[in-house]
Amino acid sequence: MRLGFNTNGLQNHRLCDALQLLADHGYESVALTLDVQHLDPFVATSAEVAAVAKTLDRLGLEVIIETGARFLLDPAHKHEPTLMTREPGARARRLDFYSRAASIGQDLGAKVLSFWSGIDRGPREDAWPWLLEGVEATCELVRAQGLLPSMEPEPGMALARLADYERLCTELGEAAPAVTLDLGHALVNEEEPPEALIRAAGKNLAQVHLEDMRRGVHEHLVPGEGEMDFDRVLQSLEEQGFAAAVCFEISRSSHKAPEVLEICSRVWRESRS
C-alpha cells in the first residue's frame, strides 16, 4: 500500500508547494482534486500540466485524479451540476469536466479517476436509469483516456452505499466502474464496519479514502478526533492484498495542513509497525 493525501486538504498551498510538502512528509501518492487553484481543467495550460507532471516524477509521487471540487462548475451551488442533474445541457457540463479531468490525468500518468453520482434533487421514477446512463457515459470518457473509472459511494447522494454500487455493477456488467471506498463513510451510513466493506469490495476496490469520523456524522476529521480504528482498517486492507494508494482526505483542515500531514503519516507508521 502507498500512503497518500488528497489535495482538497491543501487548498491554501500552491500545487507544486503542496506536492513538495507531501514528499517531505513521506507520502508516496497524491489524490489530486482538480480545482480552481489546482490545475483547473478549464484554464490550465499544457505547459502547466507538464510542469506538474515533471514535479510528480521528480518527487516519486503516484497520482490519482479526484473530481470532487466544490464550486468549479457552478460558483453558487456546491458540487452542481452532477450526473443526477436532469437538464441535459447541465449534465453535459459535468461529463465535459470528467473528460477534461481524464485528459489531464493521462498527461500526468494517472491510472485511476474517482467520481461520484451527485445528489438527486428531484427524485422521479427514472432516477436509477438516469444514473446508469450517466455512469456508463462517464466510464466511456475516462476509459477513452486510458484511465480506470472508480465510483465512490457518498452519503446523501443517489449512489450512497456499497450495496448501491453492487446493484450498479449487476446492471452495467463489464461497463461498470471500479469502486472507491471512503472508509469513514462506513461510520456514517453503512450497517457494516469498514473492514467488512473492504472484504465485500474485493477485487473491485481501486481507491481508498481514509480519515477519522464520528458515527452518523459526515465530517472529515483529523485522526484522533473520531471513532475510526485505523489499526483495524489498515490491517484489513493488507489482508485483502490491497496494494494501491490509501489517501487521507482531511478536506476541512487546509488551514493547518502541515500539522495534519504529520499526524496522518504518524498514524500510518504506527498502525503498520
C-alpha positions as CSV (number, residue, x, y, z in Angstrom):
1,M,0.0,0.0,0.0
2,R,1.1,3.6,-0.6
3,L,0.5,6.5,1.8
4,G,-1.4,9.3,0.1
5,F,-3.2,12.6,0.8
6,N,-6.0,14.4,-1.0
7,T,-5.2,18.0,-2.2
8,N,-8.6,19.2,-1.1
9,G,-6.9,19.4,2.3
10,L,-4.1,21.5,0.8
11,Q,-6.1,24.3,-0.6
12,N,-4.0,27.1,0.9
13,H,-0.9,25.9,-0.9
14,R,0.2,26.3,-4.5
15,L,0.1,22.8,-6.1
16,C,3.8,22.3,-6.5
17,D,4.4,23.5,-3.0
18,A,1.8,21.0,-1.8
19,L,3.4,18.2,-3.7
20,Q,6.8,19.0,-2.2
21,L,5.2,19.1,1.3
22,L,3.8,15.7,0.8
23,A,7.1,14.2,-0.3
24,D,8.9,15.9,2.7
25,H,6.4,14.1,5.0
26,G,7.0,10.7,3.4
27,Y,3.9,10.4,1.3
28,E,4.1,8.3,-1.9
29,S,0.8,9.2,-3.6
30,V,-1.4,12.2,-4.1
31,A,-5.2,12.3,-4.8
32,L,-5.3,15.4,-6.9
33,T,-8.6,17.2,-6.7
34,L,-8.6,19.3,-9.9
35,D,-10.0,22.7,-8.7
36,V,-9.8,26.4,-9.3
37,Q,-6.4,26.7,-7.7
38,H,-5.0,23.2,-8.6
39,L,-4.9,22.6,-12.4
40,D,-8.4,24.0,-13.2
41,P,-9.3,21.8,-16.2
42,F,-10.9,24.8,-17.9
43,V,-7.9,27.1,-17.8
44,A,-4.8,25.0,-17.1
45,T,-2.3,25.2,-20.0
46,S,-0.4,22.2,-21.4
47,A,2.8,23.8,-20.0
48,E,1.3,24.0,-16.5
49,V,0.2,20.3,-16.7
50,A,3.7,19.3,-18.0
51,A,5.3,21.2,-15.1
52,V,3.2,19.3,-12.5
53,A,3.9,16.0,-14.3
54,K,7.6,16.8,-14.0
55,T,7.3,17.6,-10.3
56,L,5.4,14.4,-9.6
57,D,8.1,12.4,-11.4
58,R,10.9,14.1,-9.5
59,L,9.2,13.5,-6.2
60,G,8.2,9.9,-6.9
61,L,4.5,10.6,-6.3
62,E,1.8,8.4,-7.8
63,V,-1.2,10.5,-8.8
64,I,-4.9,9.7,-8.7
65,I,-7.4,12.1,-10.2
66,E,-10.2,13.2,-7.9
67,T,-13.2,15.2,-9.2
68,G,-14.9,16.4,-6.1
69,A,-14.2,20.1,-6.5
70,R,-17.0,22.1,-4.7
71,F,-17.7,25.1,-6.9
72,L,-15.7,24.5,-10.1
73,L,-18.8,24.1,-12.3
74,D,-21.2,26.4,-10.5
75,P,-19.9,29.2,-8.2
76,A,-23.2,29.4,-6.4
77,H,-24.2,25.8,-5.9
78,K,-21.8,23.2,-4.3
79,H,-20.9,20.2,-6.5
80,E,-23.5,21.1,-9.1
81,P,-24.3,20.1,-11.8
82,T,-23.9,16.3,-11.4
83,L,-24.8,13.1,-13.1
84,M,-28.2,13.4,-11.5
85,T,-29.0,16.8,-12.9
86,R,-32.0,16.4,-15.2
87,E,-31.3,19.3,-17.5
88,P,-29.2,17.6,-20.3
89,G,-27.0,20.6,-21.0
90,A,-26.0,20.9,-17.3
91,R,-25.2,17.3,-17.0
92,A,-23.2,17.6,-20.2
93,R,-21.0,20.1,-18.4
94,R,-20.3,17.5,-15.8
95,L,-19.4,15.0,-18.4
96,D,-17.2,17.5,-20.2
97,F,-15.4,18.1,-16.8
98,Y,-14.8,14.4,-16.5
99,S,-13.4,14.2,-20.0
100,R,-11.0,17.1,-19.3
101,A,-10.0,15.6,-16.0
102,A,-9.2,12.3,-17.6
103,S,-7.2,14.0,-20.3
104,I,-5.1,15.8,-17.6
105,G,-4.8,12.5,-15.8
106,Q,-3.4,10.8,-18.8
107,D,-0.8,13.6,-19.2
108,L,0.2,13.2,-15.5
109,G,0.5,9.5,-15.7
110,A,-2.5,8.7,-13.5
111,K,-4.1,5.3,-13.6
112,V,-7.4,6.0,-11.8
113,L,-10.1,8.7,-11.9
114,S,-12.5,8.8,-9.0
115,F,-16.0,10.2,-9.3
116,W,-19.5,10.1,-7.6
117,S,-23.1,10.3,-8.6
118,G,-24.3,13.6,-7.1
119,I,-27.5,14.3,-5.2
120,D,-30.8,13.5,-6.8
121,R,-32.6,16.8,-6.1
122,G,-35.8,15.9,-7.9
123,P,-36.4,12.2,-7.4
124,R,-38.5,10.5,-10.0
125,E,-39.2,7.0,-11.3
126,D,-36.4,7.4,-13.9
127,A,-33.8,8.2,-11.3
128,W,-32.0,4.8,-11.5
129,P,-31.9,4.6,-15.3
130,W,-30.7,8.2,-15.4
131,L,-27.9,7.3,-13.0
132,L,-26.9,4.2,-15.0
133,E,-26.8,6.3,-18.2
134,G,-24.6,8.9,-16.6
135,V,-22.2,6.4,-15.1
136,E,-21.8,4.5,-18.3
137,A,-21.1,7.7,-20.2
138,T,-18.5,8.7,-17.6
139,C,-16.8,5.3,-17.8
140,E,-16.6,5.6,-21.6
141,L,-15.0,9.0,-21.4
142,V,-12.5,8.0,-18.7
143,R,-11.5,4.7,-20.4
144,A,-11.0,6.5,-23.7
145,Q,-8.1,8.4,-22.0
146,G,-6.6,5.2,-20.7
147,L,-7.7,5.6,-17.0
148,L,-9.7,3.3,-14.8
149,P,-13.0,4.9,-13.7
150,S,-13.7,4.3,-10.0
151,M,-17.0,5.3,-8.4
152,E,-17.3,6.5,-4.8
153,P,-20.5,5.8,-2.8
154,E,-21.2,9.1,-1.0
155,P,-23.6,9.7,1.9
156,G,-26.7,11.6,0.8
157,M,-26.1,11.1,-2.9
158,A,-28.0,8.9,-5.4
159,L,-25.4,6.2,-5.0
160,A,-24.7,6.3,-1.3
161,R,-23.8,2.9,-0.1
162,L,-21.7,-0.1,-1.2
163,A,-25.0,-2.0,-1.8
164,D,-25.9,0.7,-4.4
165,Y,-22.6,0.2,-6.1
166,E,-23.1,-3.6,-6.2
167,R,-26.5,-3.1,-7.8
168,L,-25.0,-0.8,-10.4
169,C,-22.3,-3.5,-11.2
170,T,-25.0,-6.1,-11.7
171,E,-26.9,-3.9,-14.2
172,L,-23.9,-2.5,-16.1
173,G,-21.8,-5.7,-16.2
174,E,-18.4,-5.2,-17.8
175,A,-19.2,-1.5,-18.4
176,A,-19.3,-0.9,-14.6
177,P,-16.6,1.2,-12.9
178,A,-14.3,0.1,-10.1
179,V,-15.1,1.3,-6.6
180,T,-13.5,4.0,-4.4
181,L,-14.2,3.3,-0.7
182,D,-14.1,6.2,1.8
183,L,-13.8,4.2,5.0
184,G,-15.1,7.0,7.1
185,H,-18.4,6.8,5.3
186,A,-18.9,3.3,6.8
187,L,-19.4,5.1,10.2
188,V,-22.0,7.4,8.6
189,N,-24.4,5.4,6.6
190,E,-23.3,1.7,6.5
191,E,-24.5,-1.1,8.8
192,E,-21.3,-3.0,8.4
193,P,-17.9,-1.8,9.8
194,P,-15.2,-0.6,7.5
195,E,-13.3,-3.8,7.4
196,A,-16.4,-5.7,6.2
197,L,-16.8,-3.3,3.3
198,I,-13.2,-3.8,2.4
199,R,-13.8,-7.5,2.1
200,A,-17.1,-7.0,0.2
201,A,-15.5,-4.7,-2.3
202,G,-12.8,-7.3,-3.1
203,K,-11.1,-7.1,-6.4
204,N,-13.3,-4.1,-7.4
205,L,-11.5,-1.8,-4.9
206,A,-9.3,0.6,-6.8
207,Q,-9.0,3.6,-4.4
208,V,-9.3,4.2,-0.7
209,H,-10.0,7.4,1.2
210,L,-9.3,7.5,4.9
211,E,-10.0,9.9,7.8
212,D,-11.5,10.0,11.2
213,M,-15.2,10.3,11.5
214,R,-17.9,10.1,14.2
215,R,-20.8,7.6,13.9
216,G,-23.6,9.1,11.9
217,V,-21.9,12.5,11.2
218,H,-20.4,13.1,7.7
219,E,-17.5,15.3,8.7
220,H,-13.9,14.5,7.7
221,L,-11.8,14.7,10.9
222,V,-8.1,14.6,11.8
223,P,-7.1,11.2,13.2
224,G,-7.8,11.2,16.9
225,E,-11.0,13.3,16.7
226,G,-13.4,10.5,15.8
227,E,-14.1,6.8,16.2
228,M,-12.1,5.2,13.3
229,D,-10.0,2.2,14.3
230,F,-7.0,2.9,12.0
231,D,-5.1,-0.3,13.0
232,R,-8.0,-2.5,12.1
233,V,-8.8,-1.0,8.7
234,L,-5.2,-0.9,7.6
235,Q,-4.7,-4.5,8.7
236,S,-7.9,-5.4,6.7
237,L,-6.6,-3.7,3.6
238,E,-3.3,-5.7,3.9
239,E,-5.2,-8.9,4.4
240,Q,-7.1,-8.3,1.3
241,G,-3.9,-7.7,-0.6
242,F,-4.8,-4.1,-1.5
243,A,-1.6,-2.6,-2.9
244,A,-2.7,0.8,-4.2
245,A,-3.0,4.2,-2.6
246,V,-4.7,4.9,0.7
247,C,-5.3,8.7,0.7
248,F,-6.2,10.6,3.8
249,E,-9.0,13.1,3.0
250,I,-9.0,15.8,5.6
251,S,-10.9,18.3,3.4
252,R,-11.7,20.9,6.0
253,S,-8.3,21.4,7.5
254,S,-6.3,23.2,4.8
255,H,-5.5,26.0,7.3
256,K,-3.3,23.6,9.3
257,A,-2.2,21.3,6.6
258,P,1.5,20.7,7.7
259,E,0.3,19.7,11.2
260,V,-2.3,17.4,9.7
261,L,0.2,15.8,7.3
262,E,2.4,14.9,10.2
263,I,-0.5,13.4,12.2
264,C,-1.7,11.3,9.3
265,S,1.8,10.0,8.5
266,R,2.4,9.1,12.2
267,V,-0.9,7.2,12.3
268,W,0.1,5.4,9.2
269,R,3.5,4.4,10.5
270,E,2.3,3.4,14.0
271,S,-0.6,1.3,12.6
272,R,1.7,-0.6,10.3
273,S,4.6,-1.2,12.7
